[in-house]
Amino acid sequence: MADASPWRGRRVFVTGHTGFKGGWLCAWLQSMGARVAGYALDPPTTPSLFEDAGIAEGLVDTRGDIRDAAATRAAIEAFDPQVLFHLAAQPLVKEGYREPVDTYATNVVGTASVLEACRHAPSLRAIVVVTTDKCYENREWERGYVESDALGGHDPYSNSKACAELVTDSFRRSFFAHGAPLVGLATARAGNVIGGGDWAADRLVPDLMRAAMAGGETPIRNPGSTRPWQHVMEPLHGYLLLAEALLREPAAFSEAWNFGPAAGGDRPVRDVVEKLSALWPGGLRWRQDGADHPHEAGKLMLDSTKAMARLGWRPRLSLDDSLRLTAAWYARRLAGKGGLREEIEAQVRYHSTLVQTHPG
């Protein structure tokens, strides 16, 4: 790993460990020697990265709902973590339209439940709450959003994540910004992540991969929409660096942070489909979906200048590299070769090599 020493032997609690990003994060933490506990509902999809890559192996696997304040507090107190990453969420825009109340309950009340439990964890020193790039009030600007831009969100999912940001800021000011020892509490906003093992509905790459494996065609809602695409390892590396900074200087880094792709990573959906199709044996079949769909932002970009200047983080993977790594994972699964956990670990080593050879 690029630098495993801050994590070796450290107790780390991850909410949402049965999901896509949570699974990758747990595998990465364990590869660095961390002691990991996860708290989440059952895997949200079938198939799932959690099952395919054996994420449960070697960690404390607890199933529970973050909306259950008592159970959440009990799980956190039992493990007594030193670092906590909060990723558990309802993460889909279309599901937010279908189930708005449940979306707010999970993303807002659930976040408050986790943070309240954190107040009673005596060894805890750093908390990273993961939200989304969609928490900003979207003005369809040409420039990337910076952390000081207004929060908002047109749809229930995006708005609920803006609310989660406000809840986190209130807990930070009310409970974590004073006393001794200080506990660092920050939020992390990332772009549209891609990578092997994502099977969520209504996401571009999972939809394409499901159709390809079934020999079918993928309907694409908005092929002209621009999104900040990045491999899942890029923001996860940012979350790890942010947690390390919070452990060193909690007061200095307890704020919001963007982790977006490098220049050129913000590309139309159509470009991503065509690039991935060129990497997939036989190509991918798709068509524009002419059905009516709820509102989604047409253009969205992040400005990650602050993370690059103050955390020393920067994207290492181009969009082409990100898609190549993603296609390799799904191709391995399609071939039935197994070793999908090993594929994650190999890709993490590759990313860490890029960090070592191209520092700063």
N, C-alpha and C positions, 0 to 999 in steps of 0.2 A: 504494500500500500504506500501511498505518497508519504504519509506520516501517521503510523498507527499508535504512536506512543501516547497521545492524549486519550485514547480509548481503551487501551489494554487493561482489562480487569475492571473497567468502570461499569457501574450499574445504570442501564439505560432502559427507560420505559417508552414504548411506542404504542399509541392508540392507532387503530386502523391497520394493524399488521397483516390482516388477511386480505387486504386490497393490493392493488398493483404497485403504487409508490411505496406503501408500507412494507410490502414483501421485499422489494429491492433494497430498501433502507436496512431492514433487519439482516439480510444476507451480507450487506456491506459492513455493518457494525460487527457482526460475528466474525467476518474475515479479518478484522483488526483486533480481535480478542476481547471485545466487549461482552459483558454479561447482559443479555437482553430479555425483557419481558414484554409480551404483547397483550393488548386488550382490545377486543373487537367483536362484532357479530360474526357469524359464519361467513365463509367466503361469499362475496356478492354475486359471483357468476359461476357457471359450469360450462366449460372447464375454467380453472383458475390457476393463476401463478402460484398461489399458496400450496395447492396440491401438486401441481406439475413439478415444482422446484423444491419440494420438501422443506418449505420455510419453517415449519414447526420444529424441525430437528434442532435440538440444542438450545431452545429458548423456552421460557415459561409462557405457555399458551393458555390464556384465559379468555373465555367467551363472555361478553357482556355488552350492555347498551349504555353509551355515555349519557343517555337521558336519565338513567337510573343513578341518581346521585349517591345513594348509599353504597351500591355495588361498586361504582367507580372509585369511590373513596377507599373502600375496603381493599380493592385490588392494588391501588397505588401504595397504600400504607403497608400492605403485606410485603411488597417488594422493596420499599424504601429506596427509590431511585435517586441517583445524583443528577441525571439529565432526563428530561422528558420531551419527546417529540409528539405533538398532537396532530395527527393526520386523519383521524376518523371523521367522516363527513358523508353527507349526501352530495355527490360530486357532479351531478349531471344537470345540464340546463333543461332538457326536455322533461326529465323527471320532476324538476322543480315546478314546471307548469302543471304536470299531472297531479302532484301531491305537494302543494305549497305549504300547508300547515306542518306536515311532517318534515319538510325541508327546513323550515325555520326552527322547528323543535330540535332537530339534530344539530344544525349548524350554529345556532345561536344559544339555545338553552343547553345543549350538549357541551359547547365550549365553556360556558359558565360553570357547568358541573365539573368539568375536568379541572378548571382553574381553582375552583373552591376546594377540590380534593388536594390540589398542589399546596395549598396553604397549610396543610397538616402533614406534609412529608418532610421530616426534619433534616434529611441529608440532601434534599433537592437544592441545586445551585443554578441550574439553567433550564429554561423552558422555551421551546420554539413552537409557535402556533402557525401551522401552514394554512394559508387562505388561497388566494388566486389572483391572477392578473385582472380578472373580471370584476374585482371589488371597486374599481374606479368608475366614476360617473363618465360614461363613454360619450365623447364628443366627436368621434370619428376623425380625430386629429391625424395629421401626417407625422407628427413627432411622437416619440415614445413617452408614456406616462412616467412621471417621477413620483417619489414617495410622498411629496407634499401636495400632490393634486387631490382634488375633492373625491371623496368616496361616494358611491351611489349604487347603480345597478338597476337596469330596466326590468329584468325578469326576477322571479323569486329566488332562484339559486344565486345569481350574482348579488342581489340585494342582501340575501342572508349572509353572504361572506363579508360584505361591507359591515353588516351588523356585528359579525364575529370580530372584526377589527376593532370596532368601538367597544365591545365588551372586554376585549383583551386590554385595550388602553385604559379602561376604567379600573380593571383589576390591578394593572401595573401601578397606576397612580395611587390607588386606595390601599393596596396591601403589599406590593412587592418593591416599591421604590424607596422604602425606608426600613429601619430596623437593622439588626446585625445577626447573622451575616446577610448581606444583600442577595437576592435571588434575581438573576437576569431573566427578563421576559421580553421576547421579540416576536414579531410576525414576519412571515416569508411569503412573498407573492411571486409565483412562477408562471410561465407561459404554458402553451399547449404541449404537454410532454408526450413523447412516444417511446416505445421500447418493447422488447419481447415480453410476452405474458399478459398484456392488457387485453381483456375480453369484454370490456364494458360496452353496453348497448349505446348506439347513437354517438359513437366516436369514430373518427375517420379510419384510422389504421385497423382497429379491431373489426370494424364492419367489412373492410376490404379483405382482411385475412380470413374471416369466417366464410365470405363468399368464395374466395379462391380455393379454400380447402374443400368446399362443397361443390365446386365447379360452376358456381353461379355468377350473377352480375350484381354489382353494388349500386343502389340509388344514392346519388350525392346531392345533398340539399342545396348547398351554396358554393359551387365550384369557384366562384370569383372572390369569395371572402378571404381576407388576409389574416393570418394568425402568426404568433411568435412561436414557431416550432423549435423544439429542443429535445435531445435525448434525456431520458429520465435521470441519468447519472449527473447531468449538469446541475440542475437545481439541488439534487441530493448532496452533491459536493458542497454547494453553497450552504445548505442547512448545517452540515457538519462543521464547516468553518465558522459559521455564525455561533453555533453552540460552544465551540472552543473559545471564541472571543468573549462570550457571555461568562464563561467560567473564569477567564482572566480578569475582565473588567466589566462587571455586570452593569454598572451605571452608564458606561460609555456606549454600550451597544444595545441597550433595551429600547428598541424602536422598530419601525417597519423597514423591510429590505426587499428590493426587487432582484430577481434572478431570471433574466431573459436571455434569449439567444444572441449570438454574435451578429454583426452586420451581415445582412443577406439571409438571416434566418426567418425573417418575417416575409412569408411567401404566400401567394394564393393557394387555396386548396387544390386547384387543378394541377399546379406545378408539383405538389407533393405526390398526388396520385400518379402522375406521369413518371416521376423519378422512381417511385416504388415499383411501378409496373415494369420498368426496365430492369429492375433487379430480380424480379420474380420469374422463375422458369415458366415460359409460355405467356407471360404478361398477365395483366389484370383486366377484367371486364367491368365497365361502369357506364352509367347513364345519369343524366341530370334528372333529379326527382321533381316532377311537376306538381306534386301535391302541395296544399297549403300547409305552412308550418309556422309556429310562433316566432316572434321577433328574436333575432340574434344579431349581435354587433357585426357590422360589415368589415371594420378595420380595427385592429388592436395591436399595439406594440408597447414594449416596456423599455425604459431607460435604466440600465443597471450600473450607471457611473459610480454611484455611491458604494456599491458592493465591491466594485473593482478597485476603487481608491482606498477604501478603509479596511476591507477584509482580505484583499489580495486575491479575490476570486475573479475568474474570467472564464468564458466558455472556451473549451478546447476542441469541441467536435463541430465540424461543418454539418450542414444539413445532409449532404451526400454521405458523410461518415455515419451520421445518426441513422439514416435510413438503411445503410448497409448492415449495421449492427442489428437493427430491428429485424430486417429480413432474414438474417442468419439465424436468429433465435427461433423464429416461426418455421423456417425451413427445417431446422433440427427437430422440432416437435412433429412436423408433418412426416418426416422420415422415420419417426418412431425409434430414434437412436437412444433416447433417454439422456441422462447427463445434463438436464436443463439447469440444475443448480450450478454445476460446473461451468456451464456457458455464461451464467451471470458472473461468477467469480472471475472467469477469464476476461470478460469485458471490463469489469472493475479494474483488474490489473492493467489492462490496456489503457484505460483512462488515467490511472495513477502514473503510468509511464509518461504519458503526455504532460501531466502536471510536473513531474520531475525534470523532464527534458526541456520544457518550455515554461519555466517558472515566471510568476509576476505578470 
